Amino acid sequence: MNNKLYFKLAATNLKNNLRMFLPYIVTCIVIIALFYTINNLVNAEALKSISGGNFTIDVMKFGSILFTVLSLLFLMYTNSFIFKRRQKEIGLYNLLGLEKKHIKKILLIENWILAFITMFIGILMGTMFNQIVGKAMSSLMNVSLSVNAISLSAMIKTIATYMIFFLIIYLSNLKQIHSIRVIELMKGAQVGEVEPKAKFIWALLGVISLITGYSLSFKVNNPKDDLNVMLMVIIFVIIASYLLFIAISIVVLKILRKNENFYYNKKYFTLISTLLYRMKLNAVGLSNIAVLSTATLIVMTTTVSLYFGVDKELNNAFQYDVSIENTVENQTEQKKLQEFIDSNKERFGIEIKSATSYRGGKYAADLTGDGKEEFFLLLPLEDFNKLTKRNLSLAANEVLLLEDEVTAKLKSITVEDTSFDVIDTVKDFPIDTSLGNSVDANWMFVIAPLTGDLALKVGLENPVVFTMFQDFNMQGSTNAVNEFSHEIAKKAESIGNVDVSSKSIYRETLLVRYGSLLFLGMFISIILFAETALMIFYKQITEGYDDRKRFSIMKKVGMSDKEIRKTIRKQTLIMFFAPLAVALMHLVVSLQLVTNIIGIAIEDMGLIVLGSSLFAAIIYTVIYGVTFIFTEKSYKKIVGQ
C-alpha cells in the first residue's frame, strides 16, 4: 500500500470513531494548553521582580513536574479504554488481509495526526490562556503582573514532552497488538466478566482498613513529627477504597440477592443482577474515580484554605502594623529612622497609634530540663514595670514567667546548670507575644532584672545582643499604610543595622505565596477532574456497548421501555455517584488532618478549612453532576433508550 492509502485509512478511522475520540482530543488540548501556560510562568521575568516571586517560580516548577506525571498517567489510562473498544476493528483489518506491519503504520499515522492536532491547538490556546492567567494571578496576588503570550522555551518543552508521551502510547498499543491473537482482537471488548465471588475476607479487610485509616487520621497532631502516620493513613484509605468496591460491594449485593422479598421485586431484580454481573469490571474503575475525586477535593480544600487564611496568619504573626528591631549599640540608626517616621507621617496622611518600645533579647536554652531547647524572650524587669506602670522587684536569682500550660507548673528554670526561682507568673504580657505562634518552636517569655543573674548569664548587658524593640500601628487609608510601610522599610535598608517588619508588606508576600499555591491547586484540580471525567465517560461508553445486547434481550422477554429506562437510570446513578459519595466521606474525615497540615503555616484554621471544604464539595459536585448528565445521554443512545 502507498502512503496516501495509509493516511486515508487513518483519517477514516478517526472520523468513524470521532464520538469516542472527541472527548479525549478536547481534554488533551486543554491539558497541553495548561502545560504550556505553567511552563511559561516558570520563565516569566515579571515574577522575579515581585516580593515572593521566586517562591512562586519554585511552586510552578514543582507544578510542571507534577503536571507532567499526571498527564502521562492520564493519557495512558484513557488510551487503554479507547484501544479496548477498537480491538475488534483492528482484528477485522487483520482478517481482511492487512498484516500487522500495515496495522502498525495506520496506528502510527493516527497517533501523529492526534498529536499534531492536539499540540497545535493546545499551544495556540495556551498563548491565549497566558493573558487570562496573567490577569487572574495579578488579581489573586494583588500585584501588577505581565506575562508574555509566547515563550519559545515553553513551546519547545511542551512539544518535546507530548511527542514523547504520544510515542509511549503508540509503543503501548503495538505491545498489545503483538500479545493478542486475531480471534481475541475480533472479540475485543465483547469479552465479558464472570459473576464475581463474594470474598468475605477481603470485605472484612476493607472494613478494617477503612476504620484503621480513619482512626489514624485523628491521631496526627503534628504532621512534621507524624509523617509516617500520615503515609499510613493514605495507604489504608486507598486500600479501603478499592476493597470497598471490589469486595464489600459484592458481599452487599449477594446479601441483597439472598433476600427473596427484596431481590424478586421487579424494581430491584434487574438492577441487582446487572450490578452484580458487572461489578468485578466496574469496581476498579469506580475505585480509581473515588481516589482521584478524593485527591481533587483535598487539593482544592487545602489551597483555598491557605489563600483565605492570609488574614488569619497576619493576625497571628503581627499585633502591630510595624515592628522595628535593632541592637542597643545601633541606637543612632534607630533614632534616624524614628526621625524619618515623625517627619513623613503627615505627608502620607498617617497617624501613629499604640506606640510601644522596650528592650530584651531572644535566646534558646533547656529551661525546663526535659532535654529540649526552648526559645525564650527575656524582658528586663525595668521595662516590664515601665510598660505596665507597676513597681515590682525581684532578687538577682528570681524570675517571672508568662503563664501557659507549661510555665504554670514550673517552680524554677535552668540555664547552663544554673537554677533560677520562678516567683510568680503573669497572666498578660505587656508586649506582642506573637512569637509564641512560631511554627518552628514554642516561645517562653521570661522577666528578670537587667542586672540580675539570668541577664548576666545570657549576656544581656552586651550591647550586641541587647535588642531594642519598637512597635506601632498606623491609622490611615489602606493604600497610605501600605505606601508608608514600604517607605519605612526602604529607609531602614538605606540606614542599615535596623530591621523592619510590616504587616502590610508581609501581606503582599503571603498573597503572592498562597496565590501561586491556589493557582497551582486549580491547575492540578483541572487535570485530576479531567482524568476523572474521561474515566467516567469511557467507562460508561464501554458499559453501554456491553449492556446494549443485554437490555435488548430483556426487552424481548417482556420488560417494558419504562422499566428498562428506570433500570438504566438507577444503574447509572449508582455507578456515577457511589465514588463521589465515598470521596465526600473521605473528605469529611480528613478535615482534621488537613487542618493540622495547614496549621504548620497558619494556626486556628478550623472554620476556614470547613468553609473551604464545603466550597470545594459544592463546586466539585456540580461539575460532577454536569458530567453525569452528558455521559448518561451517551449511555442511553448506545443501549437504545
C-alpha positions as CSV (number, residue, x, y, z in Angstrom):
1,M,0.0,0.0,0.0
2,N,1.1,3.5,-0.7
3,N,1.4,6.2,1.9
4,K,-1.7,8.0,0.6
5,L,-3.8,5.0,1.3
6,Y,-2.4,4.6,4.8
7,F,-3.2,8.2,5.5
8,K,-6.7,7.8,4.1
9,L,-7.4,4.8,6.3
10,A,-6.1,6.5,9.4
11,A,-8.2,9.6,8.7
12,T,-11.3,7.5,8.1
13,N,-10.7,5.6,11.3
14,L,-10.5,8.8,13.3
15,K,-13.6,10.1,11.6
16,N,-15.6,6.9,12.2
17,N,-14.5,6.9,15.9
18,L,-14.9,10.6,16.4
19,R,-17.6,10.1,19.1
20,M,-15.1,8.1,21.1
21,F,-12.0,10.3,20.3
22,L,-13.6,13.7,20.7
23,P,-13.7,14.0,24.5
24,Y,-10.1,12.6,24.6
25,I,-8.9,15.2,22.0
26,V,-10.6,18.1,23.7
27,T,-9.2,17.2,27.1
28,C,-5.7,16.7,25.6
29,I,-5.9,20.2,24.0
30,V,-6.8,21.7,27.4
31,I,-4.1,19.9,29.3
32,I,-1.4,20.8,26.7
33,A,-2.6,24.4,26.9
34,L,-2.3,24.4,30.7
35,F,1.1,22.6,30.5
36,Y,2.4,25.3,28.1
37,T,1.0,28.0,30.4
38,I,2.5,26.7,33.6
39,N,5.9,26.4,31.9
40,N,5.6,29.9,30.5
41,L,5.1,31.1,34.1
42,V,8.3,29.4,35.2
43,N,10.2,31.6,32.7
44,A,8.3,34.8,33.5
45,E,10.7,37.6,34.3
46,A,7.8,39.6,35.8
47,L,7.5,37.1,38.7
48,K,11.2,37.5,39.6
49,S,10.7,41.2,40.3
50,I,7.9,40.9,42.9
51,S,8.1,40.0,46.6
52,G,7.7,36.3,47.0
53,G,8.1,35.8,43.2
54,N,10.9,33.3,43.5
55,F,8.7,31.1,45.7
56,T,6.0,31.3,43.0
57,I,8.5,30.2,40.4
58,D,9.6,27.3,42.5
59,V,6.0,26.3,43.0
60,M,5.4,26.4,39.3
61,K,8.5,24.3,38.6
62,F,7.2,21.7,41.0
63,G,3.7,22.0,39.4
64,S,5.3,21.5,36.0
65,I,6.9,18.2,37.1
66,L,3.6,17.0,38.8
67,F,1.6,18.1,35.8
68,T,4.0,16.0,33.5
69,V,3.5,12.9,35.6
70,L,-0.3,13.3,35.8
71,S,-0.6,14.0,32.1
72,L,1.3,10.8,31.2
73,L,-0.9,8.7,33.5
74,F,-4.0,10.4,32.2
75,L,-3.1,9.7,28.5
76,M,-2.1,6.1,29.2
77,Y,-5.2,5.3,31.1
78,T,-7.6,6.9,28.7
79,N,-5.8,5.2,25.7
80,S,-6.4,1.8,27.3
81,F,-10.2,2.5,27.2
82,I,-10.1,3.6,23.5
83,F,-7.9,0.7,22.4
84,K,-10.1,-1.8,24.0
85,R,-13.1,-0.5,22.1
86,R,-11.1,-0.7,18.9
87,Q,-9.7,-4.2,19.2
88,K,-12.5,-5.7,17.1
89,E,-11.8,-3.1,14.4
90,I,-8.1,-4.0,14.4
91,G,-8.9,-7.7,14.3
92,L,-11.2,-7.1,11.3
93,Y,-8.3,-5.4,9.4
94,N,-6.2,-8.5,10.1
95,L,-8.8,-10.8,8.7
96,L,-9.2,-8.7,5.6
97,G,-5.6,-9.3,4.7
98,L,-3.7,-6.5,6.4
99,E,-0.5,-7.6,8.1
100,K,0.4,-6.4,11.5
101,K,3.1,-4.1,9.9
102,H,0.3,-2.4,7.9
103,I,-1.8,-2.0,11.0
104,K,1.2,-0.6,12.9
105,K,1.6,2.1,10.2
106,I,-2.0,3.0,10.3
107,L,-1.9,3.4,14.1
108,L,1.3,5.4,13.8
109,I,-0.3,7.9,11.3
110,E,-3.4,8.1,13.5
111,N,-1.2,8.7,16.6
112,W,0.7,11.6,14.9
113,I,-2.5,13.1,13.5
114,L,-3.9,13.3,17.0
115,A,-0.5,14.6,18.3
116,F,-0.3,17.3,15.7
117,I,-4.0,18.5,16.2
118,T,-3.9,18.5,20.0
119,M,-0.4,20.1,20.3
120,F,-1.1,22.8,17.6
121,I,-4.5,23.8,19.0
122,G,-3.3,23.3,22.6
123,I,-0.3,25.6,22.3
124,L,-2.4,28.2,20.4
125,M,-4.9,28.1,23.2
126,G,-2.0,28.3,25.7
127,T,-0.9,31.6,24.2
128,M,-4.4,33.0,24.8
129,F,-4.6,31.5,28.2
130,N,-1.4,33.3,29.2
131,Q,-3.1,36.7,29.1
132,I,-6.0,35.4,31.2
133,V,-3.6,33.7,33.6
134,G,-1.6,36.9,34.0
135,K,-4.7,38.8,34.9
136,A,-6.0,36.0,37.2
137,M,-2.7,35.8,39.0
138,S,-2.5,39.6,39.3
139,S,-5.9,39.5,41.0
140,L,-5.1,36.6,43.3
141,M,-1.7,38.0,44.3
142,N,-2.8,41.6,44.4
143,V,0.2,42.7,42.2
144,S,0.7,44.0,38.7
145,L,1.9,41.1,36.6
146,S,2.5,40.9,32.9
147,V,3.1,37.5,31.3
148,N,4.3,37.1,27.7
149,A,1.9,35.3,25.4
150,I,4.6,33.4,23.5
151,S,7.5,31.6,25.2
152,L,9.8,29.7,22.8
153,S,11.3,27.6,25.6
154,A,7.9,26.7,27.0
155,M,6.7,25.8,23.4
156,I,9.8,23.6,22.8
157,K,9.3,21.8,26.2
158,T,5.6,21.3,25.5
159,I,6.2,19.8,22.0
160,A,9.1,17.6,23.2
161,T,7.2,16.3,26.2
162,Y,4.0,15.4,24.5
163,M,5.8,14.0,21.4
164,I,7.4,11.5,23.9
165,F,4.0,10.8,25.5
166,F,2.3,10.0,22.2
167,L,5.3,7.8,21.2
168,I,4.9,5.9,24.5
169,I,1.2,5.5,23.8
170,Y,1.9,4.2,20.3
171,L,4.5,1.7,21.6
172,S,2.0,0.5,24.3
173,N,-0.6,-0.1,21.6
174,L,2.0,-2.1,19.5
175,K,2.7,-4.3,22.5
176,Q,-0.9,-5.1,22.9
177,I,-1.3,-6.0,19.3
178,H,1.6,-8.3,19.4
179,S,0.4,-10.0,22.6
180,I,-3.2,-10.6,21.4
181,R,-4.3,-13.2,18.9
182,V,-6.6,-12.3,16.0
183,I,-9.5,-14.2,17.4
184,E,-9.1,-12.2,20.7
185,L,-8.9,-9.0,18.7
186,M,-12.2,-9.9,17.0
187,K,-13.9,-10.5,20.3
188,G,-12.3,-7.2,21.6
189,A,-14.5,-5.5,24.2
190,Q,-17.1,-8.3,23.9
191,V,-15.1,-10.4,26.4
192,G,-17.3,-10.3,29.4
193,E,-16.7,-10.9,33.1
194,V,-18.0,-13.9,35.0
195,E,-20.0,-13.2,38.1
196,P,-17.6,-12.4,40.9
197,K,-17.5,-14.5,44.1
198,A,-18.3,-12.9,47.4
199,K,-14.9,-12.6,49.2
200,F,-15.8,-12.1,52.8
201,I,-12.2,-12.0,54.0
202,W,-11.4,-9.2,51.5
203,A,-14.5,-7.3,52.6
204,L,-13.5,-7.7,56.2
205,L,-10.0,-6.4,55.4
206,G,-11.7,-3.4,53.6
207,V,-13.7,-2.5,56.7
208,I,-10.6,-2.9,58.9
209,S,-8.5,-0.8,56.6
210,L,-11.1,2.0,56.5
211,I,-11.5,2.1,60.3
212,T,-7.8,2.0,60.8
213,G,-7.1,4.7,58.3
214,Y,-9.8,7.0,59.7
215,S,-8.6,6.3,63.3
216,L,-5.0,7.1,62.5
217,S,-6.0,10.4,60.8
218,F,-7.3,11.6,64.1
219,K,-4.1,10.8,65.8
220,V,-1.9,13.1,63.6
221,N,-1.4,16.1,65.8
222,N,1.9,17.3,64.4
223,P,2.2,16.4,60.6
224,K,6.0,17.1,60.7
225,D,6.6,14.6,63.5
226,D,3.8,12.2,62.4
227,L,4.8,11.9,58.7
228,N,4.9,8.1,58.9
229,V,1.4,8.0,60.4
230,M,0.1,10.3,57.6
231,L,1.6,7.9,55.0
232,M,-0.1,5.0,56.7
233,V,-3.4,6.9,56.7
234,I,-3.1,7.4,52.9
235,I,-2.2,3.8,52.3
236,F,-5.0,2.4,54.4
237,V,-7.7,4.7,52.9
238,I,-6.6,3.9,49.4
239,I,-6.7,0.1,50.1
240,A,-10.1,0.5,51.8
241,S,-11.4,2.5,48.8
242,Y,-10.5,-0.3,46.4
243,L,-11.8,-3.1,48.7
244,L,-15.0,-1.1,49.2
245,F,-15.9,-1.6,45.6
246,I,-14.1,-4.8,44.8
247,A,-15.2,-6.9,47.8
248,I,-17.6,-5.1,50.1
249,S,-20.0,-4.1,47.3
250,I,-20.1,-7.7,46.0
251,V,-20.8,-9.0,49.5
252,V,-23.6,-6.4,50.0
253,L,-25.2,-7.3,46.6
254,K,-25.0,-11.0,47.3
255,I,-26.7,-10.4,50.7
256,L,-29.4,-8.4,48.9
257,R,-29.9,-11.2,46.4
258,K,-30.4,-13.7,49.2
259,N,-33.3,-11.6,50.5
260,E,-36.0,-13.1,48.3
261,N,-38.6,-10.5,49.2
262,F,-36.3,-7.7,48.1
263,Y,-34.5,-9.4,45.2
264,Y,-37.6,-10.7,43.4
265,N,-39.3,-7.3,43.4
266,K,-39.4,-6.1,39.8
267,K,-37.9,-2.8,40.9
268,Y,-34.7,-4.4,42.0
269,F,-34.4,-7.8,40.3
270,T,-32.8,-6.5,37.1
271,L,-30.8,-3.8,38.8
272,I,-29.2,-6.2,41.3
273,S,-28.5,-8.8,38.7
274,T,-26.9,-6.3,36.3
275,L,-24.8,-4.6,39.0
276,L,-23.6,-8.0,40.4
277,Y,-22.6,-9.3,36.9
278,R,-20.7,-6.1,36.0
279,M,-19.3,-5.2,39.4
280,K,-16.0,-7.0,39.0
281,L,-15.2,-5.0,35.9
282,N,-16.6,-1.7,37.3
283,A,-15.0,-2.0,40.8
284,V,-11.5,-1.0,39.7
285,G,-12.8,1.9,37.7
286,L,-15.1,3.1,40.4
287,S,-12.2,2.8,42.9
288,N,-9.9,4.9,40.7
289,I,-12.7,7.6,40.4
290,A,-13.2,7.7,44.1
291,V,-9.4,8.0,44.8
292,L,-9.0,10.7,42.1
293,S,-12.1,12.6,43.4
294,T,-10.7,12.5,47.0
295,A,-7.4,13.8,45.8
296,T,-9.1,16.6,43.9
297,L,-11.3,17.7,46.8
298,I,-8.4,17.7,49.3
299,V,-6.2,19.7,46.9
300,M,-9.0,22.2,46.4
301,T,-9.7,22.5,50.1
302,T,-6.1,22.9,51.1
303,T,-5.2,25.6,48.5
304,V,-8.4,27.6,49.0
305,S,-7.9,27.4,52.8
306,L,-4.4,28.7,52.6
307,Y,-5.4,31.6,50.3
308,F,-8.3,32.7,52.5
309,G,-6.2,32.2,55.7
310,V,-3.9,35.1,54.8
311,D,-5.6,37.5,57.3
312,K,-5.6,34.8,59.9
313,E,-1.8,34.3,59.5
314,L,-1.2,38.1,59.6
315,N,-3.2,38.4,62.8
316,N,-1.2,35.5,64.3
317,A,2.1,37.0,63.2
318,F,1.6,40.7,63.8
319,Q,-0.1,42.5,66.6
320,Y,1.2,45.9,65.3
321,D,1.4,47.3,61.7
322,V,5.1,47.9,62.0
323,S,7.8,46.3,64.2
324,I,11.4,47.6,64.4
325,E,14.3,45.8,65.9
326,N,18.0,46.8,66.3
327,T,20.7,46.1,68.9
328,V,21.4,48.7,71.6
329,E,24.7,49.6,70.0
330,N,22.8,50.8,66.9
331,Q,20.7,53.4,68.7
332,T,21.9,56.1,66.4
333,E,20.4,54.3,63.4
334,Q,17.1,53.7,65.1
335,K,17.0,57.4,66.0
336,K,17.4,58.3,62.3
337,L,14.6,56.0,61.3
338,Q,12.4,57.4,64.0
339,E,13.1,61.0,62.8
340,F,12.1,59.9,59.3
341,I,8.8,58.4,60.5
342,D,8.0,61.5,62.5
343,S,8.8,63.9,59.7
344,N,6.9,62.0,56.9
345,K,3.8,60.5,58.6
346,E,1.7,63.7,57.8
347,R,2.8,63.6,54.2
348,F,1.3,60.2,53.8
349,G,-1.8,61.1,55.9
350,I,-0.8,58.6,58.7
351,E,-1.3,58.9,62.4
352,I,0.8,56.8,64.7
353,K,-1.2,54.8,67.3
354,S,-0.4,52.3,70.1
355,A,3.3,53.0,70.0
356,T,5.4,51.0,72.4
357,S,9.1,50.4,72.9
358,Y,11.1,48.0,75.1
359,R,14.4,46.2,75.4
360,G,15.1,42.5,75.5
361,G,16.9,39.5,74.0
362,K,15.9,36.3,72.2
363,Y,17.7,33.1,73.3
364,A,17.5,29.3,73.3
365,A,18.1,27.0,76.3
366,D,16.7,23.9,78.0
367,L,14.8,25.9,80.6
368,T,12.5,23.0,81.8
369,G,15.2,20.3,82.0
370,D,13.4,18.0,79.5
371,G,16.3,17.7,77.2
372,K,14.8,20.0,74.5
373,E,15.7,23.6,74.0
374,E,13.0,26.3,74.4
375,F,13.2,29.6,72.6
376,F,12.6,32.4,75.1
377,L,12.3,36.2,75.1
378,L,14.0,37.8,78.1
379,L,12.3,41.1,79.1
380,P,14.1,43.3,81.7
381,L,12.1,43.9,84.8
382,E,12.7,47.6,84.4
383,D,11.0,47.6,81.0
384,F,8.1,45.5,82.3
385,N,7.5,47.9,85.1
386,K,7.5,50.9,82.7
387,L,5.1,49.2,80.3
388,T,2.7,48.1,83.0
389,K,3.2,51.1,85.3
390,R,4.0,48.8,88.1
391,N,6.8,48.7,90.7
392,L,7.7,45.0,91.1
393,S,11.1,43.9,92.4
394,L,13.0,40.7,92.0
395,A,16.1,39.2,93.6
396,A,19.1,38.5,91.4
397,N,18.2,34.8,91.0
398,E,14.4,35.3,90.7
399,V,12.3,35.5,87.5
400,L,8.7,35.9,86.4
401,L,7.1,33.9,83.5
402,L,4.2,34.4,81.2
403,E,1.6,31.9,82.3
404,D,0.7,29.0,80.0
405,E,0.2,25.2,80.3
406,V,3.9,24.6,80.7
407,T,5.0,27.6,82.8
408,A,2.1,27.3,85.3
409,K,3.7,24.1,86.7
410,L,7.3,25.4,86.8
411,K,8.9,26.3,90.2
412,S,12.3,27.0,88.6
413,I,14.1,27.2,85.3
414,T,17.7,26.3,84.4
415,V,20.2,27.9,82.1
416,E,23.6,26.2,81.8
417,D,23.3,24.3,85.0
418,T,22.2,27.4,86.9
419,S,18.8,27.4,88.5
420,F,16.5,30.4,88.8
421,D,13.4,30.6,91.0
422,V,10.1,31.2,89.4
423,I,8.5,33.6,91.9
424,D,5.2,34.0,90.0
425,T,3.6,34.0,86.6
426,V,1.8,36.9,84.9
427,K,-1.5,36.5,83.0
428,D,-0.7,39.0,80.3
429,F,2.5,40.2,78.7
430,P,2.6,44.0,78.0
431,I,4.1,43.4,74.6
432,D,3.2,41.4,71.5
433,T,3.5,37.7,72.2
434,S,3.1,36.6,68.6
435,L,6.5,34.9,68.8
436,G,4.6,32.1,70.5
437,N,2.9,31.3,67.2
438,S,6.2,30.4,65.6
439,V,5.8,27.3,63.5
440,D,9.3,26.1,64.4
441,A,9.2,26.4,68.2
442,N,7.2,27.4,71.2
443,W,8.4,30.5,72.8
444,M,8.5,31.3,76.6
445,F,8.5,34.8,78.0
446,V,10.8,35.5,80.9
447,I,11.0,38.6,83.1
448,A,14.3,39.2,85.0
449,P,16.2,42.1,86.4
450,L,18.6,43.8,84.0
451,T,21.4,43.4,86.5
452,G,20.3,40.0,87.7
453,D,22.0,36.6,87.4
454,L,20.0,35.5,84.4
455,A,20.7,38.6,82.4
456,L,24.4,38.3,83.2
457,K,24.3,34.5,82.3
458,V,22.9,35.1,78.8
459,G,24.9,38.3,78.3
460,L,22.0,40.7,78.1
461,E,24.2,43.5,79.2
462,N,26.2,43.1,76.0
463,P,25.0,45.8,73.5
464,V,25.5,43.4,70.6
465,V,22.8,41.0,71.9
466,F,20.7,43.5,73.8
467,T,17.9,44.4,71.4
468,M,15.7,47.4,71.1
469,F,12.1,46.7,70.1
470,Q,9.6,49.3,68.8
471,D,6.0,48.6,67.7
472,F,3.2,50.8,66.5
473,N,0.0,50.9,64.5
474,M,-0.8,53.3,61.7
475,Q,-4.2,54.9,61.1
476,G,-5.0,56.0,57.6
477,S,-6.2,54.6,54.3
478,T,-5.1,51.1,53.2
479,N,-3.0,52.5,50.3
480,A,-1.4,55.1,52.6
481,V,-0.5,52.5,55.2
482,N,1.0,50.2,52.5
483,E,3.0,53.0,50.9
484,F,4.3,54.4,54.1
485,S,5.3,50.8,55.2
486,H,7.3,50.4,52.1
487,E,9.0,53.8,52.6
488,I,9.9,52.9,56.2
489,A,11.4,49.6,55.0
490,K,13.4,51.3,52.3
491,K,14.7,54.0,54.7
492,A,15.7,51.3,57.2
493,E,17.6,49.5,54.4
494,S,19.4,52.6,53.4
495,I,20.3,53.4,57.0
496,G,21.4,49.9,57.8
497,N,21.6,47.9,61.1
498,V,17.8,48.3,61.6
499,D,15.3,45.5,60.8
500,V,11.7,46.5,59.9
501,S,8.7,44.1,59.8
502,S,5.5,45.3,58.3
503,K,2.1,43.7,58.3
504,S,1.2,45.3,55.0
505,I,4.4,44.2,53.3
506,Y,4.1,40.7,54.7
507,R,0.5,40.5,53.4
508,E,1.8,41.1,49.9
509,T,4.3,38.3,50.3
510,L,1.6,35.9,51.6
511,L,-0.8,36.8,48.8
512,V,1.9,36.0,46.2
513,R,2.9,32.8,48.0
514,Y,-0.6,31.4,48.6
515,G,-2.0,32.9,45.4
516,S,0.5,30.8,43.5
517,L,-0.4,27.7,45.5
518,L,-4.1,28.3,44.8
519,F,-3.3,28.8,41.2
520,L,-1.3,25.5,41.1
521,G,-4.1,23.8,43.0
522,M,-6.6,24.9,40.4
523,F,-4.3,23.5,37.6
524,I,-3.9,20.2,39.4
525,S,-7.6,20.0,40.2
526,I,-8.4,20.6,36.5
527,I,-6.2,17.7,35.3
528,L,-7.4,15.4,38.1
529,F,-11.0,16.1,37.3
530,A,-10.3,15.8,33.5
531,E,-8.9,12.4,34.2
532,T,-11.8,11.5,36.4
533,A,-14.4,12.8,33.9
534,L,-12.9,10.9,30.9
535,M,-12.5,7.8,33.0
536,I,-16.3,8.0,33.8
537,F,-17.2,8.8,30.2
538,Y,-15.2,5.8,28.7
539,K,-16.4,3.5,31.5
540,Q,-20.0,4.5,30.7
541,I,-19.4,4.0,26.9
542,T,-17.8,0.6,27.5
543,E,-20.6,-0.5,29.7
544,G,-23.1,0.9,27.2
545,Y,-21.9,-1.4,24.4
546,D,-21.8,-4.3,26.8
547,D,-25.3,-3.6,28.2
548,R,-26.9,-2.9,24.8
549,K,-27.4,-6.6,23.9
550,R,-28.4,-7.4,27.5
551,F,-31.2,-4.8,27.5
552,S,-32.3,-5.9,24.1
553,I,-32.8,-9.4,25.5
554,M,-34.7,-8.0,28.5
555,K,-37.0,-6.2,26.1
556,K,-37.6,-9.4,24.1
557,V,-38.6,-11.3,27.3
558,G,-41.2,-8.8,28.3
559,M,-39.7,-5.8,30.0
560,S,-41.3,-2.5,29.0
561,D,-39.4,0.5,27.8
562,K,-40.4,2.3,31.0
563,E,-38.9,-0.5,33.2
564,I,-35.7,-0.5,31.2
565,R,-35.3,3.2,31.5
566,K,-35.8,3.0,35.2
567,T,-33.2,0.3,35.5
568,I,-30.7,2.3,33.4
569,R,-31.3,5.4,35.5
570,K,-30.8,3.6,38.8
571,Q,-27.7,1.8,37.5
572,T,-26.1,4.9,36.1
573,L,-26.9,6.9,39.3
574,I,-25.3,4.2,41.5
575,M,-22.2,3.8,39.2
576,F,-21.8,7.5,39.0
577,F,-22.4,8.8,42.5
578,A,-21.1,6.0,44.6
579,P,-17.4,7.2,44.0
580,L,-18.5,10.7,44.8
581,A,-20.2,9.7,48.0
582,V,-17.0,7.8,49.1
583,A,-14.8,10.8,48.2
584,L,-17.0,13.2,50.2
585,M,-16.9,10.8,53.1
586,H,-13.1,10.7,52.9
587,L,-13.0,14.5,52.7
588,V,-15.2,14.9,55.8
589,V,-13.0,12.6,57.9
590,S,-9.8,14.2,56.6
591,L,-10.8,17.7,57.6
592,Q,-9.0,17.5,61.0
593,L,-5.8,16.1,59.2
594,V,-6.0,18.9,56.6
595,T,-6.4,21.5,59.4
596,N,-3.3,20.1,61.2
597,I,-1.3,20.2,58.0
598,I,-2.3,23.8,57.2
599,G,-1.6,24.5,60.9
600,I,2.1,24.2,60.2
601,A,1.8,27.5,58.4
602,I,-1.3,29.0,59.9
603,E,-2.9,28.3,63.3
604,D,-6.6,28.2,64.2
605,M,-7.8,27.4,60.7
606,G,-10.7,25.1,61.6
607,L,-13.6,27.3,60.4
608,I,-11.7,28.4,57.2
609,V,-10.9,24.8,56.3
610,L,-14.6,23.8,57.0
611,G,-15.8,26.6,54.7
612,S,-13.2,25.8,52.0
613,S,-14.1,22.1,52.1
614,L,-17.8,23.0,51.7
615,F,-17.0,25.3,48.8
616,A,-14.8,22.5,47.2
617,A,-17.5,19.9,47.7
618,I,-20.3,22.1,46.1
619,I,-18.2,23.1,43.1
620,Y,-17.0,19.5,42.5
621,T,-20.5,18.0,42.9
622,V,-21.9,20.5,40.5
623,I,-19.3,19.8,37.8
624,Y,-19.6,16.0,38.6
625,G,-23.4,16.3,38.1
626,V,-22.9,18.0,34.7
627,T,-20.6,15.2,33.7
628,F,-23.3,12.7,34.7
629,I,-25.9,14.4,32.5
630,F,-23.7,14.2,29.4
631,T,-22.4,10.7,30.0
632,E,-25.9,9.4,30.8
633,K,-27.2,10.7,27.4
634,S,-24.4,8.9,25.6
635,Y,-25.0,5.7,27.5
636,K,-28.8,5.8,26.7
637,K,-28.1,6.4,23.0
638,I,-25.8,3.3,22.9
639,V,-28.2,1.0,24.7
640,G,-31.1,2.3,22.5
641,Q,-33.1,4.1,25.2
